[in-house]
Amino acid sequence: MLFADATRLIKCKLAGAITTNNLPITGGWSEVVAATAGWTDCQAIHTVTSGVTEITLVGLAASGRIRKLQGLHVQNADTATATFILYYDDETNERVAIRAVLAVNDNLYVADDGSWRVVDSNGQTKTVQGTSTNALLDGVNHSDTVAQAVTRGSLIYGNATPAWTELVIGAASRFLQSDGTDVAWVAMSGDAPLAAGVITVANNAITDVKLRDSGALSVIGRAASTSGDPADISAVAASGAVLRENGGSALGFGTVDTAGITNNAVTDIKLRDSAARTVIGRSANSSGDPADISAVAELVPESRTLNSFLSDDGDTVGFRVVDTLPQDLNLTGDTSPPQITADQNNYNPTGMTTTSVLRLSTDASRNITGMAGGRDGRIMLVVNVGNFDIILKDESGSSTAANRFAMNGDLDLATDQSVLLWYDSTSSRWRLVSHGLIDLVADALGTLPIGNGGTNSSTALNNSRIMVSSAGTIVEAGAMTNGQLLIGSTSAAPVVAALTVNAGITLANGAGTITLGRPALTGAIAASADSNATTETIDMVVVIGDGTNAITTGVKGFLPVDFAFTILQWTLVADASGSIVIDVWRDSYANFPPTVADTIAGTEKPTLVSVQKNQDTTLSTWTTA
């Protein structure tokens, strides 16, 4: 029996959402006063389910009263199976009284004694509950069963009798297997055993032969940038392609894009070997593949091989000797070491190996007896940026020999003065190149010797004169007019004189200019006046044959030439159409006579092929000079 009272309701709901229709519900309940035990009020139930939302069928009774469910009918009017739940609810806990699974058009009937049954659309009873105390497998009332007690985990199955009986639960990790006639619990074996309810494929158990066949030239994977089933990723035969990710959209065979190479991943050892004394680059003034740029092949001028630099001549990049320093030559990489507070031997501050300018300061007048970092040709500018003198000691034994200064005396570097040093690797010494600025008023008094850049003379000089050395002093040469030159005189000072010319040469003097020329040339080799042209184009004619008989093979004559020349073209004419090939040999008088090894005609030998004339002005394979 199902009762409601002042604290407990009777409710119902569906276990899941409906597909199309809610289920209609009809029934009724009656109420009794507990003290009189007589049923009084009655109430009908007409409603429908509301999906998984609960609805109240029998509400709370007044205090001292009880409500009893007298009967209930539920029909599954939905288009899919539904699970109907009838339960008690005391506003805190729910206790299920009936849970019935109803197929489409099934009917649930609940009697006033609490028993219920499910009847299908054909009126056949499918489920009965609460009307009998017989065990399910009693072997008596249910004559098609074998008497069995309930065992947890057991199943009911049909045996060979046939009768319904118990199949006792199997051992752990067993599964129910059919042999086509009966069922039994068995252990799973092979490459995918069952353990603790989980089927696990053993590591490395699926071999290549177990996989489905792959297409030709393919790998198994997923090309798309989404998860899903794998498939063949195929390559084209003889394409040389590699499997790569093409930028975020797919995998496939193809070429490797630069985006697929990690930055800095290509190390020196992965690059192809370079030739000796080369760098990798592109020397041409155009885009294209890089190549070796050789430090030997590009050296100019005079094929010098030392002290060459990689430079751009405006058209190509290559190793060249620097003959001219650029106008904007800069000494970069200056270093300002900590203040010097004691005399320094083998001075080697941090950064000495790479700097080109040393900015030094001291706390008092300090000596530097030597300086490390010397290497062949190194230039070092030393600047005193402090308030005290710095003395560079000449050939001081306090420093290692290779670090010493060779300056013909100590050098006092005053405040804001500088000195430019050059390292002589032959003598392993730092040598003086230049020393700061000289105040010609304060530092040069009286007559300045020639060795110090003076004239060794107190005589004032005039403008627009050339200076010459005479008797140990620098003096003026005489005043000069147009066309005059300063010309040496043995054991005497140079003299001012004008040029004289012989016949056949013209002379024109101007302000700061002298123009030499020649008259026009006439005769076999002509040239205009003052022209350098001395060449002449001539024809060298050789006649072969007698004009009657066919020309036979063999040497046909010699042509002595006693001047240098360049062959520009050959022309071959005949008295009739025909075919002939003529080779041209050249030899010196000492090696005469020539042989075929002395040919100069290359692959363009003078030839007639069924024609009367032929000519070649290219001579690309000839030795023409």
HUZIWO-V484151 format. One record per helix or strand of 2 or more residues. SS is the DSSP state (2 for helix, 1 for strand). FROM is the first residue (numbers start at 1). TO is the last residue. If there is no record, write none. Layout:
ss = [SS & SS]
from = [FROM & FROM]
to = [TO & TO]
//
This chain:
ss = [1 & 1 & 1 & 1 & 1 & 1 & 1 & 1 & 1 & 1 & 1 & 1 & 1 & 1 & 1 & 1 & 1 & 2 & 1 & 1 & 1 & 1 & 2 & 2 & 1 & 1 & 1 & 1 & 1 & 1 & 1 & 1 & 1 & 2 & 1 & 1 & 1 & 1 & 2 & 1 & 1 & 1 & 1 & 1 & 1 & 1 & 2 & 1]
from = [3 & 9 & 24 & 38 & 55 & 65 & 82 & 94 & 107 & 116 & 125 & 155 & 164 & 174 & 183 & 192 & 198 & 208 & 218 & 231 & 242 & 250 & 258 & 268 & 278 & 291 & 308 & 317 & 334 & 357 & 366 & 379 & 390 & 401 & 405 & 411 & 418 & 429 & 450 & 467 & 473 & 484 & 492 & 506 & 513 & 570 & 596 & 606]
to = [4 & 14 & 33 & 48 & 58 & 75 & 89 & 102 & 110 & 119 & 129 & 158 & 167 & 178 & 187 & 195 & 201 & 210 & 221 & 234 & 245 & 254 & 260 & 270 & 281 & 294 & 312 & 321 & 335 & 360 & 368 & 384 & 392 & 403 & 406 & 413 & 424 & 435 & 452 & 470 & 476 & 489 & 498 & 510 & 517 & 582 & 598 & 616]
//
